[in-house]
Amino acid sequence: MELLERITVESGKCGGRPCIRGFRIRVSDVLDLIASGASNEEILEDYPFLEAEDIVAALTYAARQTDHAVIAGAA
């Protein structure tokens, strides 16, 4: 499975927000856990249906979402 194929978006699930492999855990949930200091091991223990590659996919997805040019308007 390609890494970013682990990220799914379904209109009827989690408000259409990006989720991990169709489960009801959003990419933002995983990112919030990491930001609050949870280790990969803790996340995988608390969410046994997740795989280590899912965490990497969430981080990769987030990184790619922020990789765009910002055009400033006239002041």
trRosetta pair geometry for C-beta under 8 A, 3 or more apart (Angstrom, degrees):
i j d omega theta_ij theta_ji phi_ij phi_ji
1 5 5.3 -131 -177 77 88 123
1 6 6.4 92 138 -62 127 84
1 53 7.8 120 80 127 111 150
2 5 4.3 93 64 -7 88 112
2 6 8.0 -142 94 -16 56 76
3 6 6.3 -50 179 8 39 112
3 53 6.6 -130 -123 -177 77 102
3 56 6.5 -75 -148 112 119 105
3 57 5.0 -173 175 -97 78 87
3 60 5.9 25 139 52 131 162
4 7 5.6 -39 -168 25 62 111
4 57 6.2 161 -95 -150 37 95
4 60 6.4 -112 -77 108 89 123
4 61 6.2 132 -127 -81 90 88
4 64 7.7 -2 -104 14 135 156
6 20 6.2 -8 155 -154 95 70
6 21 5.2 -37 -160 -60 72 87
6 53 6.5 180 -63 125 159 98
6 54 5.5 -152 169 -110 140 66
6 57 4.0 -55 66 -131 129 176
7 18 5.1 -4 -174 -170 107 112
7 19 7.3 145 -156 71 57 35
7 20 6.9 -39 -102 -102 54 46
7 27 6.2 19 -128 -70 112 124
7 57 5.7 -167 -41 155 92 113
7 58 7.3 138 -86 -90 107 52
7 61 4.8 108 -71 -85 159 147
8 18 7.2 141 71 -154 31 61
8 19 5.4 -33 68 67 84 88
8 20 7.6 44 23 151 88 6
8 21 6.4 84 -5 -126 118 11
8 22 4.9 9 50 -63 160 62
9 16 6.2 36 -175 -174 94 63
9 17 7.3 -117 -126 130 87 14
9 18 5.4 -43 -78 -94 93 59
9 19 7.2 145 -90 16 41 79
10 13 4.1 42 76 24 112 113
10 14 7.8 85 60 34 85 85
10 16 7.1 -126 91 -111 34 51
10 19 7.2 -34 19 24 93 127
10 22 7.0 56 -21 -126 134 75
11 16 5.0 4 -126 -91 46 101
12 16 8.0 54 -17 -65 19 72
13 16 7.5 109 63 -71 55 32
13 19 6.2 -53 125 -15 120 152
13 22 7.4 6 129 -157 176 59
13 24 6.4 -126 -169 -99 102 80
14 17 4.7 -85 128 49 106 96
14 19 5.4 136 25 -67 148 117
14 24 5.9 162 -56 -146 106 71
14 26 5.3 168 -176 -72 150 103
17 26 5.0 -1 114 -128 123 126
17 27 7.4 -136 152 29 95 88
17 28 6.8 -47 169 7 137 117
18 26 6.4 93 82 -159 58 79
18 27 4.4 1 101 -3 110 125
18 28 7.8 113 63 -18 90 81
18 61 6.3 -176 157 161 156 149
19 22 6.4 83 101 -107 124 10
19 23 6.1 -161 164 69 115 54
19 24 6.6 -48 -138 -116 140 24
19 25 6.3 114 -155 70 88 43
19 26 5.4 -65 -97 -101 66 49
19 27 6.9 -133 -97 -26 17 72
20 23 5.4 -19 80 48 83 106
20 25 5.2 -20 30 81 112 97
20 26 7.6 144 -10 -155 81 7
20 27 6.8 134 -53 -75 80 61
20 30 6.7 87 -49 -38 132 135
20 50 6.4 10 132 -114 154 97
20 54 4.7 56 -159 -164 129 118
20 57 7.1 124 -125 82 90 124
20 58 6.5 -37 -82 -66 109 108
21 54 6.5 -70 -11 -107 114 117
23 49 6.0 144 -101 114 150 134
23 50 7.7 -111 44 -75 161 77
25 29 5.1 -110 -171 69 77 144
25 30 6.8 82 148 -47 109 90
25 47 6.4 45 -80 -142 165 148
25 50 7.1 -59 68 -70 156 116
26 29 4.5 111 57 -6 77 97
26 30 7.4 -142 99 1 50 80
27 30 5.9 -56 -158 36 37 109
27 31 6.3 34 147 -17 69 108
27 58 4.6 171 -144 -138 80 90
27 61 5.5 -86 -135 86 148 139
27 62 6.4 174 159 -57 121 94
28 31 5.4 -53 -143 41 36 113
28 32 6.1 42 155 -24 67 103
29 32 5.7 -52 -148 34 29 112
29 33 6.6 32 152 -20 62 103
30 33 5.7 -53 -154 32 33 113
30 34 6.6 30 151 -16 65 105
30 43 6.8 64 -139 -155 81 144
30 50 7.9 148 -100 -130 119 151
30 54 7.3 -146 -102 135 154 93
30 55 6.1 -166 -172 -119 130 66
30 58 4.1 -36 86 -169 144 173
31 34 5.7 -54 -149 38 34 110
31 35 6.1 34 153 -19 67 108
31 58 6.2 -151 -51 155 81 116
31 59 7.5 140 -95 -88 87 60
31 62 5.8 109 -89 -74 136 155
32 35 5.6 -55 -143 39 31 112
32 36 6.2 25 158 -17 65 108
33 36 6.0 -62 -149 38 27 105
33 38 4.2 -42 169 41 88 140
33 42 7.8 -163 173 100 115 105
33 43 5.3 106 132 -98 147 110
34 37 7.9 101 177 -26 30 9
34 38 6.2 -81 -84 61 32 85
34 43 7.5 -15 -65 -56 74 142
34 55 7.6 127 -67 -160 123 106
34 59 7.5 60 -29 -80 174 104
38 42 4.5 -127 -166 86 88 128
38 43 5.3 102 136 -56 125 87
38 46 7.8 -53 -156 11 141 140
39 42 4.7 100 52 4 77 100
39 43 7.1 -140 94 -3 42 85
40 43 5.7 -56 -150 37 33 112
40 44 6.2 28 155 -16 67 109
40 52 6.3 48 174 -130 128 85
40 55 5.4 170 -127 87 98 174
41 44 5.9 -58 -146 40 29 108
41 45 6.2 30 154 -21 64 108
42 45 5.6 -56 -146 36 30 112
42 46 6.2 22 158 -13 66 110
43 46 6.0 -62 -145 42 28 105
43 47 6.0 -23 170 30 67 108
43 50 6.6 -53 140 82 95 152
43 55 6.2 110 90 -89 149 127
44 47 6.7 -73 -127 65 23 75
44 48 7.1 63 169 -107 60 42
44 50 5.8 -125 -113 86 63 102
44 51 7.6 42 -122 -134 110 18
44 52 6.6 -14 -80 -73 138 68
44 55 7.6 -72 -58 -33 93 130
45 48 7.2 3 -158 -74 24 77
47 50 4.4 43 112 -1 110 117
50 54 4.7 -118 -161 62 89 148
50 55 7.0 75 163 -45 126 85
51 54 5.0 112 57 -10 67 101
52 55 6.0 -52 -164 29 43 110
52 56 6.8 38 144 -12 69 105
53 56 5.4 -53 -149 40 42 113
53 57 6.0 48 150 -25 70 104
54 57 5.5 -51 -146 35 31 115
54 58 6.5 36 153 -22 64 102
55 58 5.7 -49 -150 31 32 112
55 59 6.6 29 152 -13 63 105
56 59 5.8 -57 -150 40 32 110
56 60 6.1 32 153 -19 67 109
57 60 5.6 -55 -143 39 30 112
57 61 6.1 34 156 -23 65 106
58 61 5.8 -52 -145 35 27 113
58 62 6.4 26 156 -16 62 107
59 62 5.8 -56 -148 38 30 110
59 63 6.3 31 154 -21 65 107
60 63 5.7 -54 -147 35 30 112
60 64 6.4 26 157 -16 65 107
61 64 6.0 -60 -150 38 28 107
61 65 6.4 30 152 -24 64 107
62 65 5.6 -54 -149 31 32 114
62 66 6.8 18 158 -10 64 107
63 66 6.3 -67 -155 40 30 101
63 67 6.5 34 150 -32 65 111
64 67 5.5 -53 -146 24 37 118
65 68 8.0 -44 169 -10 36 110
